[in-house]
Amino acid sequence: MIKQLGQIDIPQTILDDVKNREPDRLVKHIDGATHAINVKELGEAGWNVDNFKHYDNDQCLIKEYCLDWYKDLVTDDLLTQHSLEKPKNAIVLRVDPGTFSVPHCDRFKHALRNSPELTLDDIVRLWIPLEDSEFGDAFFVGDSVLHKWRAGEVYTFDNYTIHSAANAGLHTRYTLIVYTNKTKKG
């Protein structure tokens, strides 16, 4: 289930940054070990993984912008209100018209390997659109579909639910993804 946590201001500087340069990295969702793990786990959970044959790297190519200052856009007030630590990482995803992310479950293996004291339940992903939604925008989490949002709304969802996003419109969509952890009690 998608949960809205609040709203942050989106400065023009981040929009200027991502709209006026090439992405830092291209992610092909169909290639690699992570996709293979997702297919295996989703198959074990009863999903019809034979249908992954309909996905290809052209339609599922996600462009990422990776600057350290992005993580500072989430306010201390919002983090404190939801018992979250200062973010560890943030990226901006560029989803061009006609592209989408492959249905998947994130496992955060890199974060867990680098911080062995953490569990999957400790990690929190924040999904923050940089602009208001337009025709063709959709974000799927389990049985929920988010298709109307305002720039700066902060959403999250659990780490076990299948999710995907699509841009079936005529514009380019930019989404800030922020990675943080739950504050340890004690």
N, C-alpha and C positions, 0 to 999 in steps of 0.2 A: 504494500500500500504506500502511496505517495503521501508524504506529510510536509506541509508548509511550516517552516520554522520562523519566518519573518521576512524582512526586506532590507536590502542594503542599497546605497547609492552606487550607481555605475558611472564612474568618471569618463569624460570624453576621451581622456588619454588612452584608455584601454581599447576603445573602439578605433581610435586613430591608429594605434599600434597594429592591431590585427587586420585592419582593412587596407593598410598601406605597405604591407610587406609580405613576402612569401612565408609559408609556415616553416617552423623549425623541424618538423618531422611529419612523415606520411606513414599512417598505420594501415596495413592491409589485414583486415580482420579474418580473412580466410586462411592465411598462411600461418605456420608456426605451431609451436607446442601448446600455447594457450588455447587456441581454437580446438586442437585435438583433445585437450583435457575437457573443455566445455562440451564438446560433442559426446564424449564418453560419459560425463556426469549427467548431462541432460537425458541421454539415452537410458541410463540407469534409473532416472526419475520418471521414465515413462513418456518422454517427449518423442515425437516422430522425427528422429534425426536424419532419416533418409531425405527429408525435404531440404536439408542444407545444400543439396546439389543445385538448387535454384539460386543460390547466392554466389556472387563472384566479386573479385577484388576491385573491379571498376565501379560497381554500384556500392560497395561497402568500404570505399577508401575514405578514411577520416584524416583530416589535416589538423595538426596540433601546433599550438604556439606555447612556448615553454619559457616564461621569464619569471624569475624568483619573486618579483614584487607583486605579482597577481595575488599571491596568498595573503597579502596585507589588506586586501579590499574588504575582507570580512571583519566586521567591527568586534572589538573586545566585548561590548555589551551583548551582542548576539551570542558570542561564544560562551560567556559567563552564564547567560540566561539558560542555555541548553547544556551546561556542564561539559563543554568541549575545550580541548587544549588549543594552543596556537597552532594553526595549520602547518603541516609538514611540507606540503607540495600543492601546486595548483597548475592547471593547464587550461587553455581555451581550445575548445573543439570547434572547427569550422565544418559545417555540414552543408554542402552545396546542393542545389536543386537536383532531385532525382537520385539522391544517395540516402543511405540508412546504415545503422549499425546492425550487425548480425545479433539475433537474440542470444543473450549470454548471461552468465552470473560471474561477477568479479570475485576473484579469490585473493587478491592483494598479496601474492606470493613474495614479491620483491620487498614490500614493507614488512611482512612477517619474518622474512629471512634476515633483514637488517635490524629488526627489533624483536628478538625472540621472546621478550617478556609480554608481547602483545598476543591477543587472540583475534580471530576474525570478527568477533563481537565487539572488540574495542575500537575498530576502525569505522569512521564515519565519512561518507562521501556527501558533499553538498553540491547540488545541481542548481546553477544560477544562470538564467537567461540574461544575455547582455542587452537584448532589445525585446520589445513587446512581440507577442506571437503574431504570425500572419497566416494567410491561407496556406494550408498544406503542412503546417507544423504538427508533429505528434511525438509524444514521449510515452512509451508503454512500460508499465511495471506490473507484472502479474496480470490481473484482470482489470487494472486501472489504466485509463488513457487520459493524459493531460494534453489539452490542445489549445487552451487559452491561458496566457500568463502575461505578466507585466515585467518589464525589465527590472532586475534586481531582486525579484522574489527568490527566496532561498528554500529549496526543497531537499528532502532526503528520503531514503527508503532503506530497508534492511539489505544485508549483504547476501541473502539466500534466495531472493526472488529473481526470476528471469526478467530481463528488461531489454529494451531496444528503443531506437529513436529513428524517425524518418523525416525527410524533407520532401514532401510531394508538392511543393509550391514552386514559385518562380523567383525566390529571393535566396540569399545565403544566410544561414542561421549561425550565430555564434553563442556558445554556452561556456561559462566558466565552471570548471569542475575543481572543487577544493577538497583536499584530503586532510583529515584531522583525526584525532582520537578522543574517546570519552575521557573525561578527567578521572584519574584514579582516586578512589575514596580512601581515606585513611590518613 
